[in-house]
Amino acid sequence: AFLSYIDNPAALQPDLLISDLMMPGLTGTEMISKALEKGMAFPSILLSGNLDKETVIQAVNLGVFKVFEKPIRTDVLMGAI
């Protein structure tokens, strides 16, 4: 749904994107990469139950603000937001 939204030329740039890393059809880093290709730049937070060093490096290289391992405490997530 997010990729369809940003395909709209009138789409407003989000203030923040919070995404799971593993989703059906694509990863959170792929989704952020596609948004960047469309000229959108916004802070993003990735959540994952299966973090590895390569994924964190890829996320940092895309400009992801924070990467958290799930489960995450609500106060920690709210602090990042």
C-alpha positions in Angstrom: 0.0 0.0 0.0 2.9 2.4 0.8 4.5 1.9 -2.6 1.1 2.6 -4.3 0.8 5.7 -2.2 4.2 7.1 -3.2 3.5 6.4 -6.9 0.9 9.1 -6.7 2.5 12.4 -7.9 0.4 14.3 -5.3 1.6 12.1 -2.5 2.9 13.9 0.6 6.2 12.9 1.9 5.8 11.0 5.2 7.2 12.4 8.4 8.4 8.9 9.5 8.2 5.4 8.2 8.1 2.5 10.7 8.4 -0.9 8.9 9.1 -4.5 9.6 12.1 -5.8 7.8 10.4 -9.0 6.5 7.1 -8.5 4.7 5.3 -10.5 2.0 6.7 -9.6 -1.4 9.6 -7.3 -0.3 11.8 -6.3 2.6 11.6 -3.0 4.5 15.0 -2.0 3.1 13.7 -2.7 -0.4 10.7 -0.5 0.3 12.8 2.3 1.6 15.1 2.0 -1.4 12.2 2.3 -3.8 11.0 5.4 -2.0 14.4 7.0 -2.3 14.5 6.2 -6.0 11.2 8.2 -6.3 12.9 11.2 -4.6 11.4 10.7 -1.2 13.6 11.2 1.8 12.3 10.7 5.3 13.4 9.2 8.6 12.7 5.5 9.0 12.7 2.8 11.7 13.1 -0.8 10.9 11.9 -3.6 13.2 13.1 -7.2 12.8 12.9 -10.5 14.6 16.0 -11.8 12.7 18.7 -9.1 12.6 22.1 -9.9 11.1 25.1 -7.6 10.6 24.6 -7.4 6.8 21.0 -6.2 7.2 22.0 -3.5 9.7 24.8 -2.3 7.4 22.4 -2.2 4.5 19.8 -0.2 6.5 22.4 2.3 7.7 23.6 2.8 4.2 20.1 3.6 3.2 19.9 6.2 5.9 17.6 4.3 8.3 17.4 6.2 11.6 17.1 3.2 13.9 17.0 -0.6 13.6 15.4 -2.5 16.5 15.1 -6.2 17.2 11.6 -7.4 18.0 10.1 -7.6 20.4 10.6 -4.0 21.3 9.3 -2.2 24.4 6.8 0.5 23.6 8.8 3.1 25.5 11.9 2.4 23.5 10.1 2.8 20.2 8.3 5.9 21.4 11.6 7.4 22.5 13.0 6.9 18.9 9.9 8.4 17.4 
